[in-house]
Amino acid sequence: MDQRKVVLYARSRSLNGWRAARLLRRIGCYFDVIDTRGAPKVLVELSKVAHHKVSGPYVFVDHRPVGGMGAVRALVGSGSFDHLLRGEL
């Protein structure tokens, strides 16, 4: 599948980060991981882009903020995440 660039921001050795990566792998999504452990400035910048405080894993598709685990899980469940990956949304 031809997909948009996906980036997962998550702390290394984090259970929620592991779950987010597992979900993305399960749906066949290729993604890069940016480790936010020990990088509080990255979380501050993510919070600015997302317009709310980001503390856990956060997913971007083509530099577009998608959300955390709950948002991504909901989008996957509804089929909308697949449309996002193909650039249809």
C-alpha positions in Angstrom: 0.0 0.0 0.0 1.3 3.5 -0.9 1.0 5.5 2.3 1.8 8.9 3.7 4.7 9.4 6.1 3.8 8.3 9.7 5.8 9.4 12.8 5.1 8.0 16.2 6.5 10.2 19.1 6.8 8.0 22.2 9.0 7.4 25.2 11.3 4.4 24.9 10.3 1.5 27.1 6.9 3.0 27.6 3.9 0.6 27.7 1.7 3.0 25.9 4.4 3.7 23.3 4.7 -0.1 22.8 0.9 -0.4 22.4 0.8 2.4 19.8 3.6 0.8 17.8 1.9 -2.6 18.0 -1.4 -1.1 16.7 0.4 0.6 13.8 2.3 -2.6 12.9 -0.9 -4.7 13.2 -2.6 -2.6 10.5 0.4 -2.8 8.3 1.5 0.8 8.7 5.1 1.7 8.2 6.3 4.4 10.6 9.3 6.1 12.2 9.6 6.4 16.0 11.0 9.5 17.7 12.0 8.8 21.3 10.8 11.5 23.6 12.4 10.1 26.8 14.7 12.8 28.2 13.5 15.3 25.6 11.0 17.6 27.3 11.4 20.2 24.6 10.0 17.8 22.1 6.9 17.3 24.2 6.5 21.1 24.5 6.7 21.5 20.8 4.3 18.6 20.2 1.8 20.2 22.7 2.0 23.5 20.7 1.2 21.7 17.4 -1.5 19.6 18.9 -3.0 22.5 20.8 -3.2 20.5 24.1 -0.7 18.9 26.5 0.9 15.8 25.0 2.4 13.4 27.5 2.1 10.0 25.9 2.5 8.5 22.4 1.4 10.8 19.6 1.0 10.1 15.9 1.5 12.4 12.9 0.6 11.6 9.3 2.3 13.7 6.8 3.2 16.3 9.5 -0.4 16.5 10.4 -1.3 15.8 14.1 -3.6 12.9 14.4 -3.6 12.2 18.1 -2.7 9.9 20.9 -3.6 6.2 21.4 -7.3 6.8 21.9 -7.7 8.9 18.7 -5.7 6.5 16.6 -7.6 3.5 17.9 -10.9 5.2 17.1 -9.7 6.1 13.6 -8.5 2.6 13.0 -11.8 1.1 14.2 -13.8 3.4 12.0 -11.6 2.8 8.9 -10.7 6.5 8.7 -7.1 5.9 9.6 -6.6 4.0 6.3 -8.1 6.9 4.4 -5.6 9.2 6.2 -2.7 7.0 5.3 -3.7 7.1 1.6 -4.2 10.9 1.7 -7.9 10.8 1.2 -8.7 12.9 4.2 
